Amino acid sequence: MRTARALVFDFNGTLSHDEPVLYAIYAELFAEHGRPLTEDDYFGTLAGNTEAAIVGGWLGVEGDELAALVEGRIDRYVRRADGSTIPKALREAVRYAAARVPVAVVSGAYRREIEPVLAGAGLAESLTALVAADDVTRGKPDPEGYVQALGAFGNGLAPADVVAFEDTEAGVASARAAGLRCFAVRGTHPDERLAGADGIVDAIDVELVRSLVG
């Protein structure tokens, strides 16, 4: 595989190992509104979708009611956000990459829930760009977020110069639709749902990043 000139990380479930936290929050919220959520429901059908698709689809709400519920879900996440969900090995991998190539985060999460985690993990200064749900009109699997990240990198980088890391089917589809190479990380979806990626890995560490950026 050609050397990567930039790396992009998805946030929830990829950079931040927080999908169990998200499930717990959604389960709390949905139970309060009379529609309990099981782990199979979340990981089998909801994980990786946009906030509107998850909350609006599960509870059958829209408009102002949907917006208020999404804000409530974010508030619950922010209260738990401290950086501890980004493992030490992953922090080291991001810092190793950032010393050599531009690094970005492209996420369906909102900026105010991402930034405290990055700051708590000591990674805020490692990023060239952060593209959050606030910054796009169409979430994953649409490629809009990745297209924005490519623009932020500048320096004439072609999509094929960039490698993305994702943990969901929608995320892989988004990166690939933007023309990026993509590694899927195990943990959220089974391998068969990640088959669109260029490769599937158990974890992201310095050794893997070194193999990509040198």
DALIN-V922529 format. One record per backbone hydrogen bond with DSSP energy under -0.5 kcal/mol. NH is the residue of the N-H (numbers start at 1). CO is the residue of the C=O. If there is no record, write none. Layout:
# DALIN-V922529
nh=NH co=CO
nh=NH co=CO
This chain:
# DALIN-V922529
nh=4 co=212
nh=5 co=161
nh=6 co=161
nh=7 co=102
nh=8 co=163
nh=9 co=104
nh=10 co=165
nh=13 co=16
nh=14 co=11
nh=15 co=10
nh=15 co=11
nh=16 co=11
nh=17 co=15
nh=17 co=85
nh=18 co=16
nh=22 co=18
nh=23 co=19
nh=24 co=20
nh=25 co=21
nh=26 co=22
nh=27 co=23
nh=28 co=24
nh=29 co=25
nh=30 co=26
nh=31 co=27
nh=32 co=28
nh=33 co=29
nh=33 co=30
nh=34 co=31
nh=35 co=30
nh=42 co=38
nh=43 co=39
nh=44 co=40
nh=45 co=41
nh=46 co=41
nh=46 co=42
nh=47 co=42
nh=49 co=46
nh=54 co=50
nh=55 co=51
nh=56 co=51
nh=56 co=52
nh=57 co=52
nh=57 co=53
nh=58 co=54
nh=59 co=55
nh=60 co=56
nh=61 co=56
nh=65 co=62
nh=66 co=62
nh=67 co=63
nh=68 co=64
nh=69 co=65
nh=70 co=66
nh=71 co=67
nh=72 co=68
nh=73 co=69
nh=74 co=70
nh=75 co=71
nh=76 co=72
nh=77 co=73
nh=78 co=74
nh=79 co=75
nh=80 co=76
nh=80 co=77
nh=81 co=77
nh=81 co=78
nh=86 co=83
nh=87 co=85
nh=91 co=87
nh=92 co=88
nh=93 co=89
nh=94 co=90
nh=95 co=91
nh=96 co=92
nh=97 co=93
nh=98 co=94
nh=99 co=95
nh=100 co=97
nh=101 co=97
nh=102 co=5
nh=104 co=7
nh=105 co=129
nh=106 co=9
nh=107 co=131
nh=113 co=110
nh=114 co=110
nh=115 co=111
nh=117 co=113
nh=117 co=114
nh=118 co=114
nh=119 co=115
nh=120 co=116
nh=121 co=117
nh=122 co=119
nh=123 co=118
nh=124 co=118
nh=126 co=123
nh=127 co=124
nh=128 co=103
nh=129 co=103
nh=131 co=105
nh=132 co=130
nh=133 co=109
nh=135 co=132
nh=136 co=133
nh=142 co=139
nh=146 co=143
nh=147 co=143
nh=148 co=144
nh=149 co=145
nh=150 co=146
nh=151 co=147
nh=152 co=148
nh=153 co=149
nh=154 co=150
nh=157 co=154
nh=161 co=158
nh=162 co=159
nh=163 co=6
nh=164 co=181
nh=165 co=8
nh=166 co=183
nh=172 co=168
nh=173 co=169
nh=174 co=170
nh=175 co=171
nh=176 co=172
nh=177 co=173
nh=178 co=174
nh=179 co=176
nh=180 co=175
nh=181 co=159
nh=181 co=162
nh=183 co=164
nh=184 co=199
nh=185 co=166
nh=186 co=184
nh=186 co=201
nh=187 co=189
nh=188 co=185
nh=189 co=167
nh=193 co=190
nh=194 co=191
nh=195 co=192
nh=197 co=194
nh=198 co=182
nh=199 co=182
nh=201 co=184
nh=205 co=203
nh=209 co=205
nh=210 co=206
nh=211 co=207
nh=212 co=208
nh=212 co=209
nh=213 co=209
nh=214 co=210
